[in-house]
Amino acid sequence: MNGSLKIFSGRSHRTLAQKISRILDAPLGKSHVTKFSNENLMVQIDENVRGADVFVVQTSAPPVNEGLVELLITIDALRHASAERITAVMPYFPYVRSDKKDKPRISITARLIADLLQTAGADRVLTMDLHAPQIQGFFRIPVDHLQAIPIITDYLQRRDLSNHVLVAGDASEAKDVGRYANRLRLPMAIIDKRRYDDTEQAKAAHLIGDVRGKHAIIVDDEVATGGTLMEAAAFLKDQGAESVIAAFTHAVLSGSAVERVQSSVIEQLVFTDTIPLQEKSSPKFEVISVAEIFAKAIRRIHKGDSLSELFR
């Protein structure tokens, strides 16, 4: 790319954007957002971006809808300011769980978000650990899909893993947990969940594998309210696990999730900073930054290099 590299940040996670910009030795671009009394937003770019290769960092965090609209307006403003290429850097993709029509008369909202980003003027998207990887197929522009597996496994390898087992919360997650198992060379177990009535909540029924006397590590892409995670942890303890920790990419931690984690049998919750913690905190939290892997990806995209090395 011939244009200069510029990093801009939305308001959703400026701390992460600042970390990325420091690694790249590229100061954050100047812009500001005005929110009017009617709750309309205006984004103004306060520096020249003509011909530039621009990356806009905006994750999905409360208020989710306002953050999304801010991103769309920012992309449109950059397009009208004659930026050469615009990449939406979205560490946690909004509406990522709305990837299919599993109920009558509903929207496949993740597809709608893809359409909106393209309409606003995004040339490509850089994101991490989509709940449903097929969301990449909703786009007709390039989507670079990073994985947190390398940085989470690097962290886990700091401990003695000789008596550990990786656990998938249900059968649908077994393939993803298998990637962790291959890197860490650990055995796997899978919680078999069943629905016994018309309620949406599935219950742990059986365990495929052995956790008795072992230290269990539950792995998933995100934790939201924490209800499913707490149930899985208690189930593993009932099955004889010596201890339980959990590792996730996206810490949504909505509702009373922090209190649930704090009072649960889980000894540690390891996750990345794709979403800002804001006021949420617990002694059990261990946060790993994704700034370096995003910075490396941005540098490679800017130079036209392959991203495949980031997955090794």
GIKAUR-V748925 format. One record per residue. N is the residue number from 1. RES is the residue in one letter. PSI is psi in radians with two decimals (NA if undefined). OMEGA is omega in whole degrees, -180 to 180 (* if undefined). D_LAST is the distance of its C-alpha to the last C-alpha in whole Angstrom. Layout:
BEGIN
N|RES|PSI|OMEGA|D_LAST, N|RES|PSI|OMEGA|D_LAST
END
This chain:
BEGIN
1|M|2.23|-177|25, 2|N|-0.50|-177|28, 3|G|2.77|179|29, 4|S|2.61|180|29, 5|L|2.24|178|26, 6|K|2.36|178|27, 7|I|2.18|175|26, 8|F|2.70|-180|28, 9|S|2.37|167|28, 10|G|-3.04|-177|30, 11|R|-0.11|-172|32, 12|S|-0.61|-176|30, 13|H|1.14|-177|27, 14|R|-0.54|180|28, 15|T|-0.79|178|27, 16|L|-0.75|179|23, 17|A|-0.70|179|24, 18|Q|-0.70|177|26, 19|K|-0.76|180|23, 20|I|-0.79|-178|21, 21|S|-0.64|179|24, 22|R|-0.73|178|24, 23|I|-0.68|-180|21, 24|L|-0.10|-176|21, 25|D|0.75|179|25, 26|A|1.90|-178|26, 27|P|2.58|179|29, 28|L|2.43|177|29, 29|G|2.68|-178|31, 30|K|2.20|176|35, 31|S|2.90|175|36, 32|H|2.70|-178|38, 33|V|2.34|175|39, 34|T|2.24|176|42, 35|K|2.04|-176|43, 36|F|2.98|-177|47, 37|S|-0.41|178|49, 38|N|0.20|178|49, 39|E|0.15|172|45, 40|N|2.60|179|44, 41|L|2.57|170|41, 42|M|2.25|176|41, 43|V|2.22|177|38, 44|Q|2.26|177|39, 45|I|2.15|-171|37, 46|D|0.37|175|39, 47|E|2.89|-177|37, 48|N|2.21|178|37, 49|V|0.18|-178|34, 50|R|2.15|178|36, 51|G|0.12|-176|33, 52|A|2.74|173|30, 53|D|1.79|-168|27, 54|V|2.36|175|27, 55|F|2.17|-178|24, 56|V|2.03|-178|26, 57|V|2.05|177|24, 58|Q|1.98|-180|26, 59|T|3.05|177|25, 60|S|1.87|-179|27, 61|A|2.71|-179|29, 62|P|2.41|-7|33, 63|P|2.02|-171|35, 64|V|-0.86|-174|32, 65|N|-0.67|178|35, 66|E|-0.70|178|36, 67|G|-0.67|179|32, 68|L|-0.82|179|32, 69|V|-0.69|177|35, 70|E|-0.74|179|34, 71|L|-0.80|-179|31, 72|L|-0.76|-180|33, 73|I|-0.68|179|36, 74|T|-0.78|179|33, 75|I|-0.76|180|32, 76|D|-0.71|178|35, 77|A|-0.73|178|37, 78|L|-0.67|178|34, 79|R|-0.76|180|35, 80|H|-0.29|176|38, 81|A|0.15|173|38, 82|S|0.55|171|36, 83|A|2.47|-177|33, 84|E|-0.76|179|31, 85|R|2.46|-178|28, 86|I|2.15|177|27, 87|T|2.17|175|24, 88|A|1.99|180|24, 89|V|1.85|-172|21, 90|M|1.49|-177|22, 91|P|-0.73|174|19, 92|Y|2.05|-173|21, 93|F|2.32|-178|23, 94|P|2.55|179|27, 95|Y|0.59|-173|28, 96|V|-0.44|-179|25, 97|R|-0.16|177|27, 98|S|1.21|-172|30, 99|D|0.03|-177|28, 100|K|2.84|178|30, 101|K|1.56|-178|34, 102|D|0.07|174|35, 103|K|2.72|179|38, 104|P|2.50|170|41, 105|R|0.82|175|42, 106|I|2.87|179|38, 107|S|2.49|167|36, 108|I|1.46|-166|33, 109|T|-0.56|178|32, 110|A|-0.63|176|28, 111|R|-0.68|177|29, 112|L|-0.74|179|32, 113|I|-0.73|178|30, 114|A|-0.78|179|28, 115|D|-0.72|-178|31, 116|L|-0.72|179|32, 117|L|-0.74|180|29, 118|Q|-0.71|179|30, 119|T|-0.66|-180|34, 120|A|-0.47|177|33, 121|G|0.20|177|32, 122|A|2.38|178|28, 123|D|-0.41|177|26, 124|R|2.92|-179|23, 125|V|2.42|175|21, 126|L|2.10|-175|18, 127|T|-3.09|-177|17, 128|M|2.37|171|15, 129|D|1.18|173|15, 130|L|2.38|178|18, 131|H|-0.64|176|21, 132|A|1.79|-176|21, 133|P|-0.41|-179|18, 134|Q|-0.17|175|21, 135|I|-0.47|176|23, 136|Q|-0.56|-179|21, 137|G|-0.16|177|23, 138|F|-0.26|-175|26, 139|F|2.64|170|25, 140|R|0.34|171|27, 141|I|2.82|-179|25, 142|P|2.43|174|21, 143|V|2.08|176|19, 144|D|2.07|-172|15, 145|H|1.72|179|14, 146|L|2.78|178|11, 147|Q|2.48|179|10, 148|A|-0.08|-177|11, 149|I|-0.82|-177|10, 150|P|-0.74|-176|7, 151|I|-0.56|178|11, 152|I|-0.72|179|13, 153|T|-0.63|176|12, 154|D|-0.70|179|12, 155|Y|-0.79|-177|15, 156|L|-0.53|-178|16, 157|Q|-0.13|177|15, 158|R|-0.32|180|18, 159|R|2.88|176|21, 160|D|1.96|-176|22, 161|L|0.30|-173|20, 162|S|-0.41|-179|23, 163|N|0.73|-178|25, 164|H|2.76|176|23, 165|V|2.40|177|22, 166|L|2.48|-175|20, 167|V|2.28|172|22, 168|A|2.29|-177|22, 169|G|-0.43|171|25, 170|D|3.05|-173|26, 171|A|-0.55|-177|25, 172|S|-0.34|-178|24, 173|E|-0.01|-173|21, 174|A|-0.67|-178|20, 175|K|-0.77|180|17, 176|D|-0.73|179|15, 177|V|-0.53|177|16, 178|G|-0.56|178|15, 179|R|-0.68|176|11, 180|Y|-0.75|-178|12, 181|A|-0.68|179|14, 182|N|-0.70|-178|12, 183|R|-0.65|-176|10, 184|L|-0.19|-178|13, 185|R|0.89|-180|15, 186|L|2.71|174|18, 187|P|2.86|-179|20, 188|M|2.69|169|21, 189|A|2.66|-178|24, 190|I|2.26|175|25, 191|I|2.14|179|28, 192|D|1.99|-179|31, 193|K|2.56|179|32, 194|R|2.61|173|36, 195|R|2.10|-175|38, 196|Y|-0.10|178|42, 197|D|-2.89|-176|43, 198|D|0.00|178|43, 199|T|2.73|-177|41, 200|E|-0.32|-173|38, 201|Q|2.05|176|36, 202|A|2.56|-178|35, 203|K|2.46|176|36, 204|A|2.20|-176|34, 205|A|-0.77|-177|36, 206|H|2.87|176|34, 207|L|2.17|176|31, 208|I|1.91|-174|29, 209|G|-3.07|-175|28, 210|D|2.23|176|29, 211|V|-0.03|-174|29, 212|R|2.18|179|32, 213|G|0.14|-177|32, 214|K|2.87|177|28, 215|H|2.03|-174|26, 216|A|2.45|176|25, 217|I|1.89|176|22, 218|I|2.27|-178|22, 219|V|2.36|177|19, 220|D|3.05|-179|20, 221|D|-0.50|-180|19, 222|E|2.79|172|22, 223|V|2.21|-178|25, 224|A|-1.66|-180|28, 225|T|-0.36|179|32, 226|G|-0.08|-178|30, 227|G|-0.85|180|33, 228|T|-0.70|180|31, 229|L|-0.77|-179|28, 230|M|-0.71|179|32, 231|E|-0.74|-180|33, 232|A|-0.74|-180|30, 233|A|-0.78|179|30, 234|A|-0.68|179|34, 235|F|-0.74|180|33, 236|L|-0.67|177|31, 237|K|-0.70|178|33, 238|D|-0.51|179|36, 239|Q|0.08|174|34, 240|G|0.17|179|34, 241|A|2.41|180|31, 242|E|-0.72|178|31, 243|S|2.88|-180|29, 244|V|2.24|167|27, 245|I|2.96|-180|25, 246|A|2.55|179|23, 247|A|2.21|-177|19, 248|F|2.77|173|19, 249|T|-0.96|-171|17, 250|H|2.05|179|21, 251|A|1.49|178|24, 252|V|-0.82|173|27, 253|L|0.99|-180|29, 254|S|2.84|178|32, 255|G|-2.30|-178|36, 256|S|0.51|-175|36, 257|A|-0.73|-177|33, 258|V|-0.78|179|33, 259|E|-0.66|179|36, 260|R|-0.78|179|35, 261|V|-0.77|-176|32, 262|Q|-0.63|-177|34, 263|S|0.06|-176|37, 264|S|3.10|178|34, 265|V|-0.12|179|33, 266|I|2.24|-177|30, 267|E|-0.49|-179|29, 268|Q|2.50|176|26, 269|L|1.96|-179|24, 270|V|2.24|179|21, 271|F|2.96|-178|20, 272|T|3.05|-179|18, 273|D|0.63|175|21, 274|T|-0.41|178|20, 275|I|2.34|180|24, 276|P|2.51|180|27, 277|L|-0.47|-176|28, 278|Q|-2.10|-178|32, 279|E|0.01|-176|34, 280|K|2.31|-179|32, 281|S|2.64|176|32, 282|S|2.51|175|32, 283|P|-0.31|-179|31, 284|K|-0.19|-176|29, 285|F|2.40|170|26, 286|E|1.99|-174|23, 287|V|2.26|178|22, 288|I|2.30|-177|18, 289|S|2.45|176|18, 290|V|0.11|-175|15, 291|A|-0.74|-176|17, 292|E|-0.76|-179|15, 293|I|-0.62|176|12, 294|F|-0.69|178|15, 295|A|-0.76|178|16, 296|K|-0.71|180|13, 297|A|-0.77|180|13, 298|I|-0.77|180|17, 299|R|-0.73|-179|17, 300|R|-0.71|178|15, 301|I|-0.76|-179|17, 302|H|-0.70|-178|20, 303|K|-0.16|-178|20, 304|G|0.39|-180|19, 305|D|2.85|178|15, 306|S|2.58|177|12, 307|L|-0.03|-172|10, 308|S|-0.53|-178|7, 309|E|-0.42|-179|6, 310|L|-0.22|-177|6, 311|F|0.01|-177|4, 312|R|NA|*|0
END
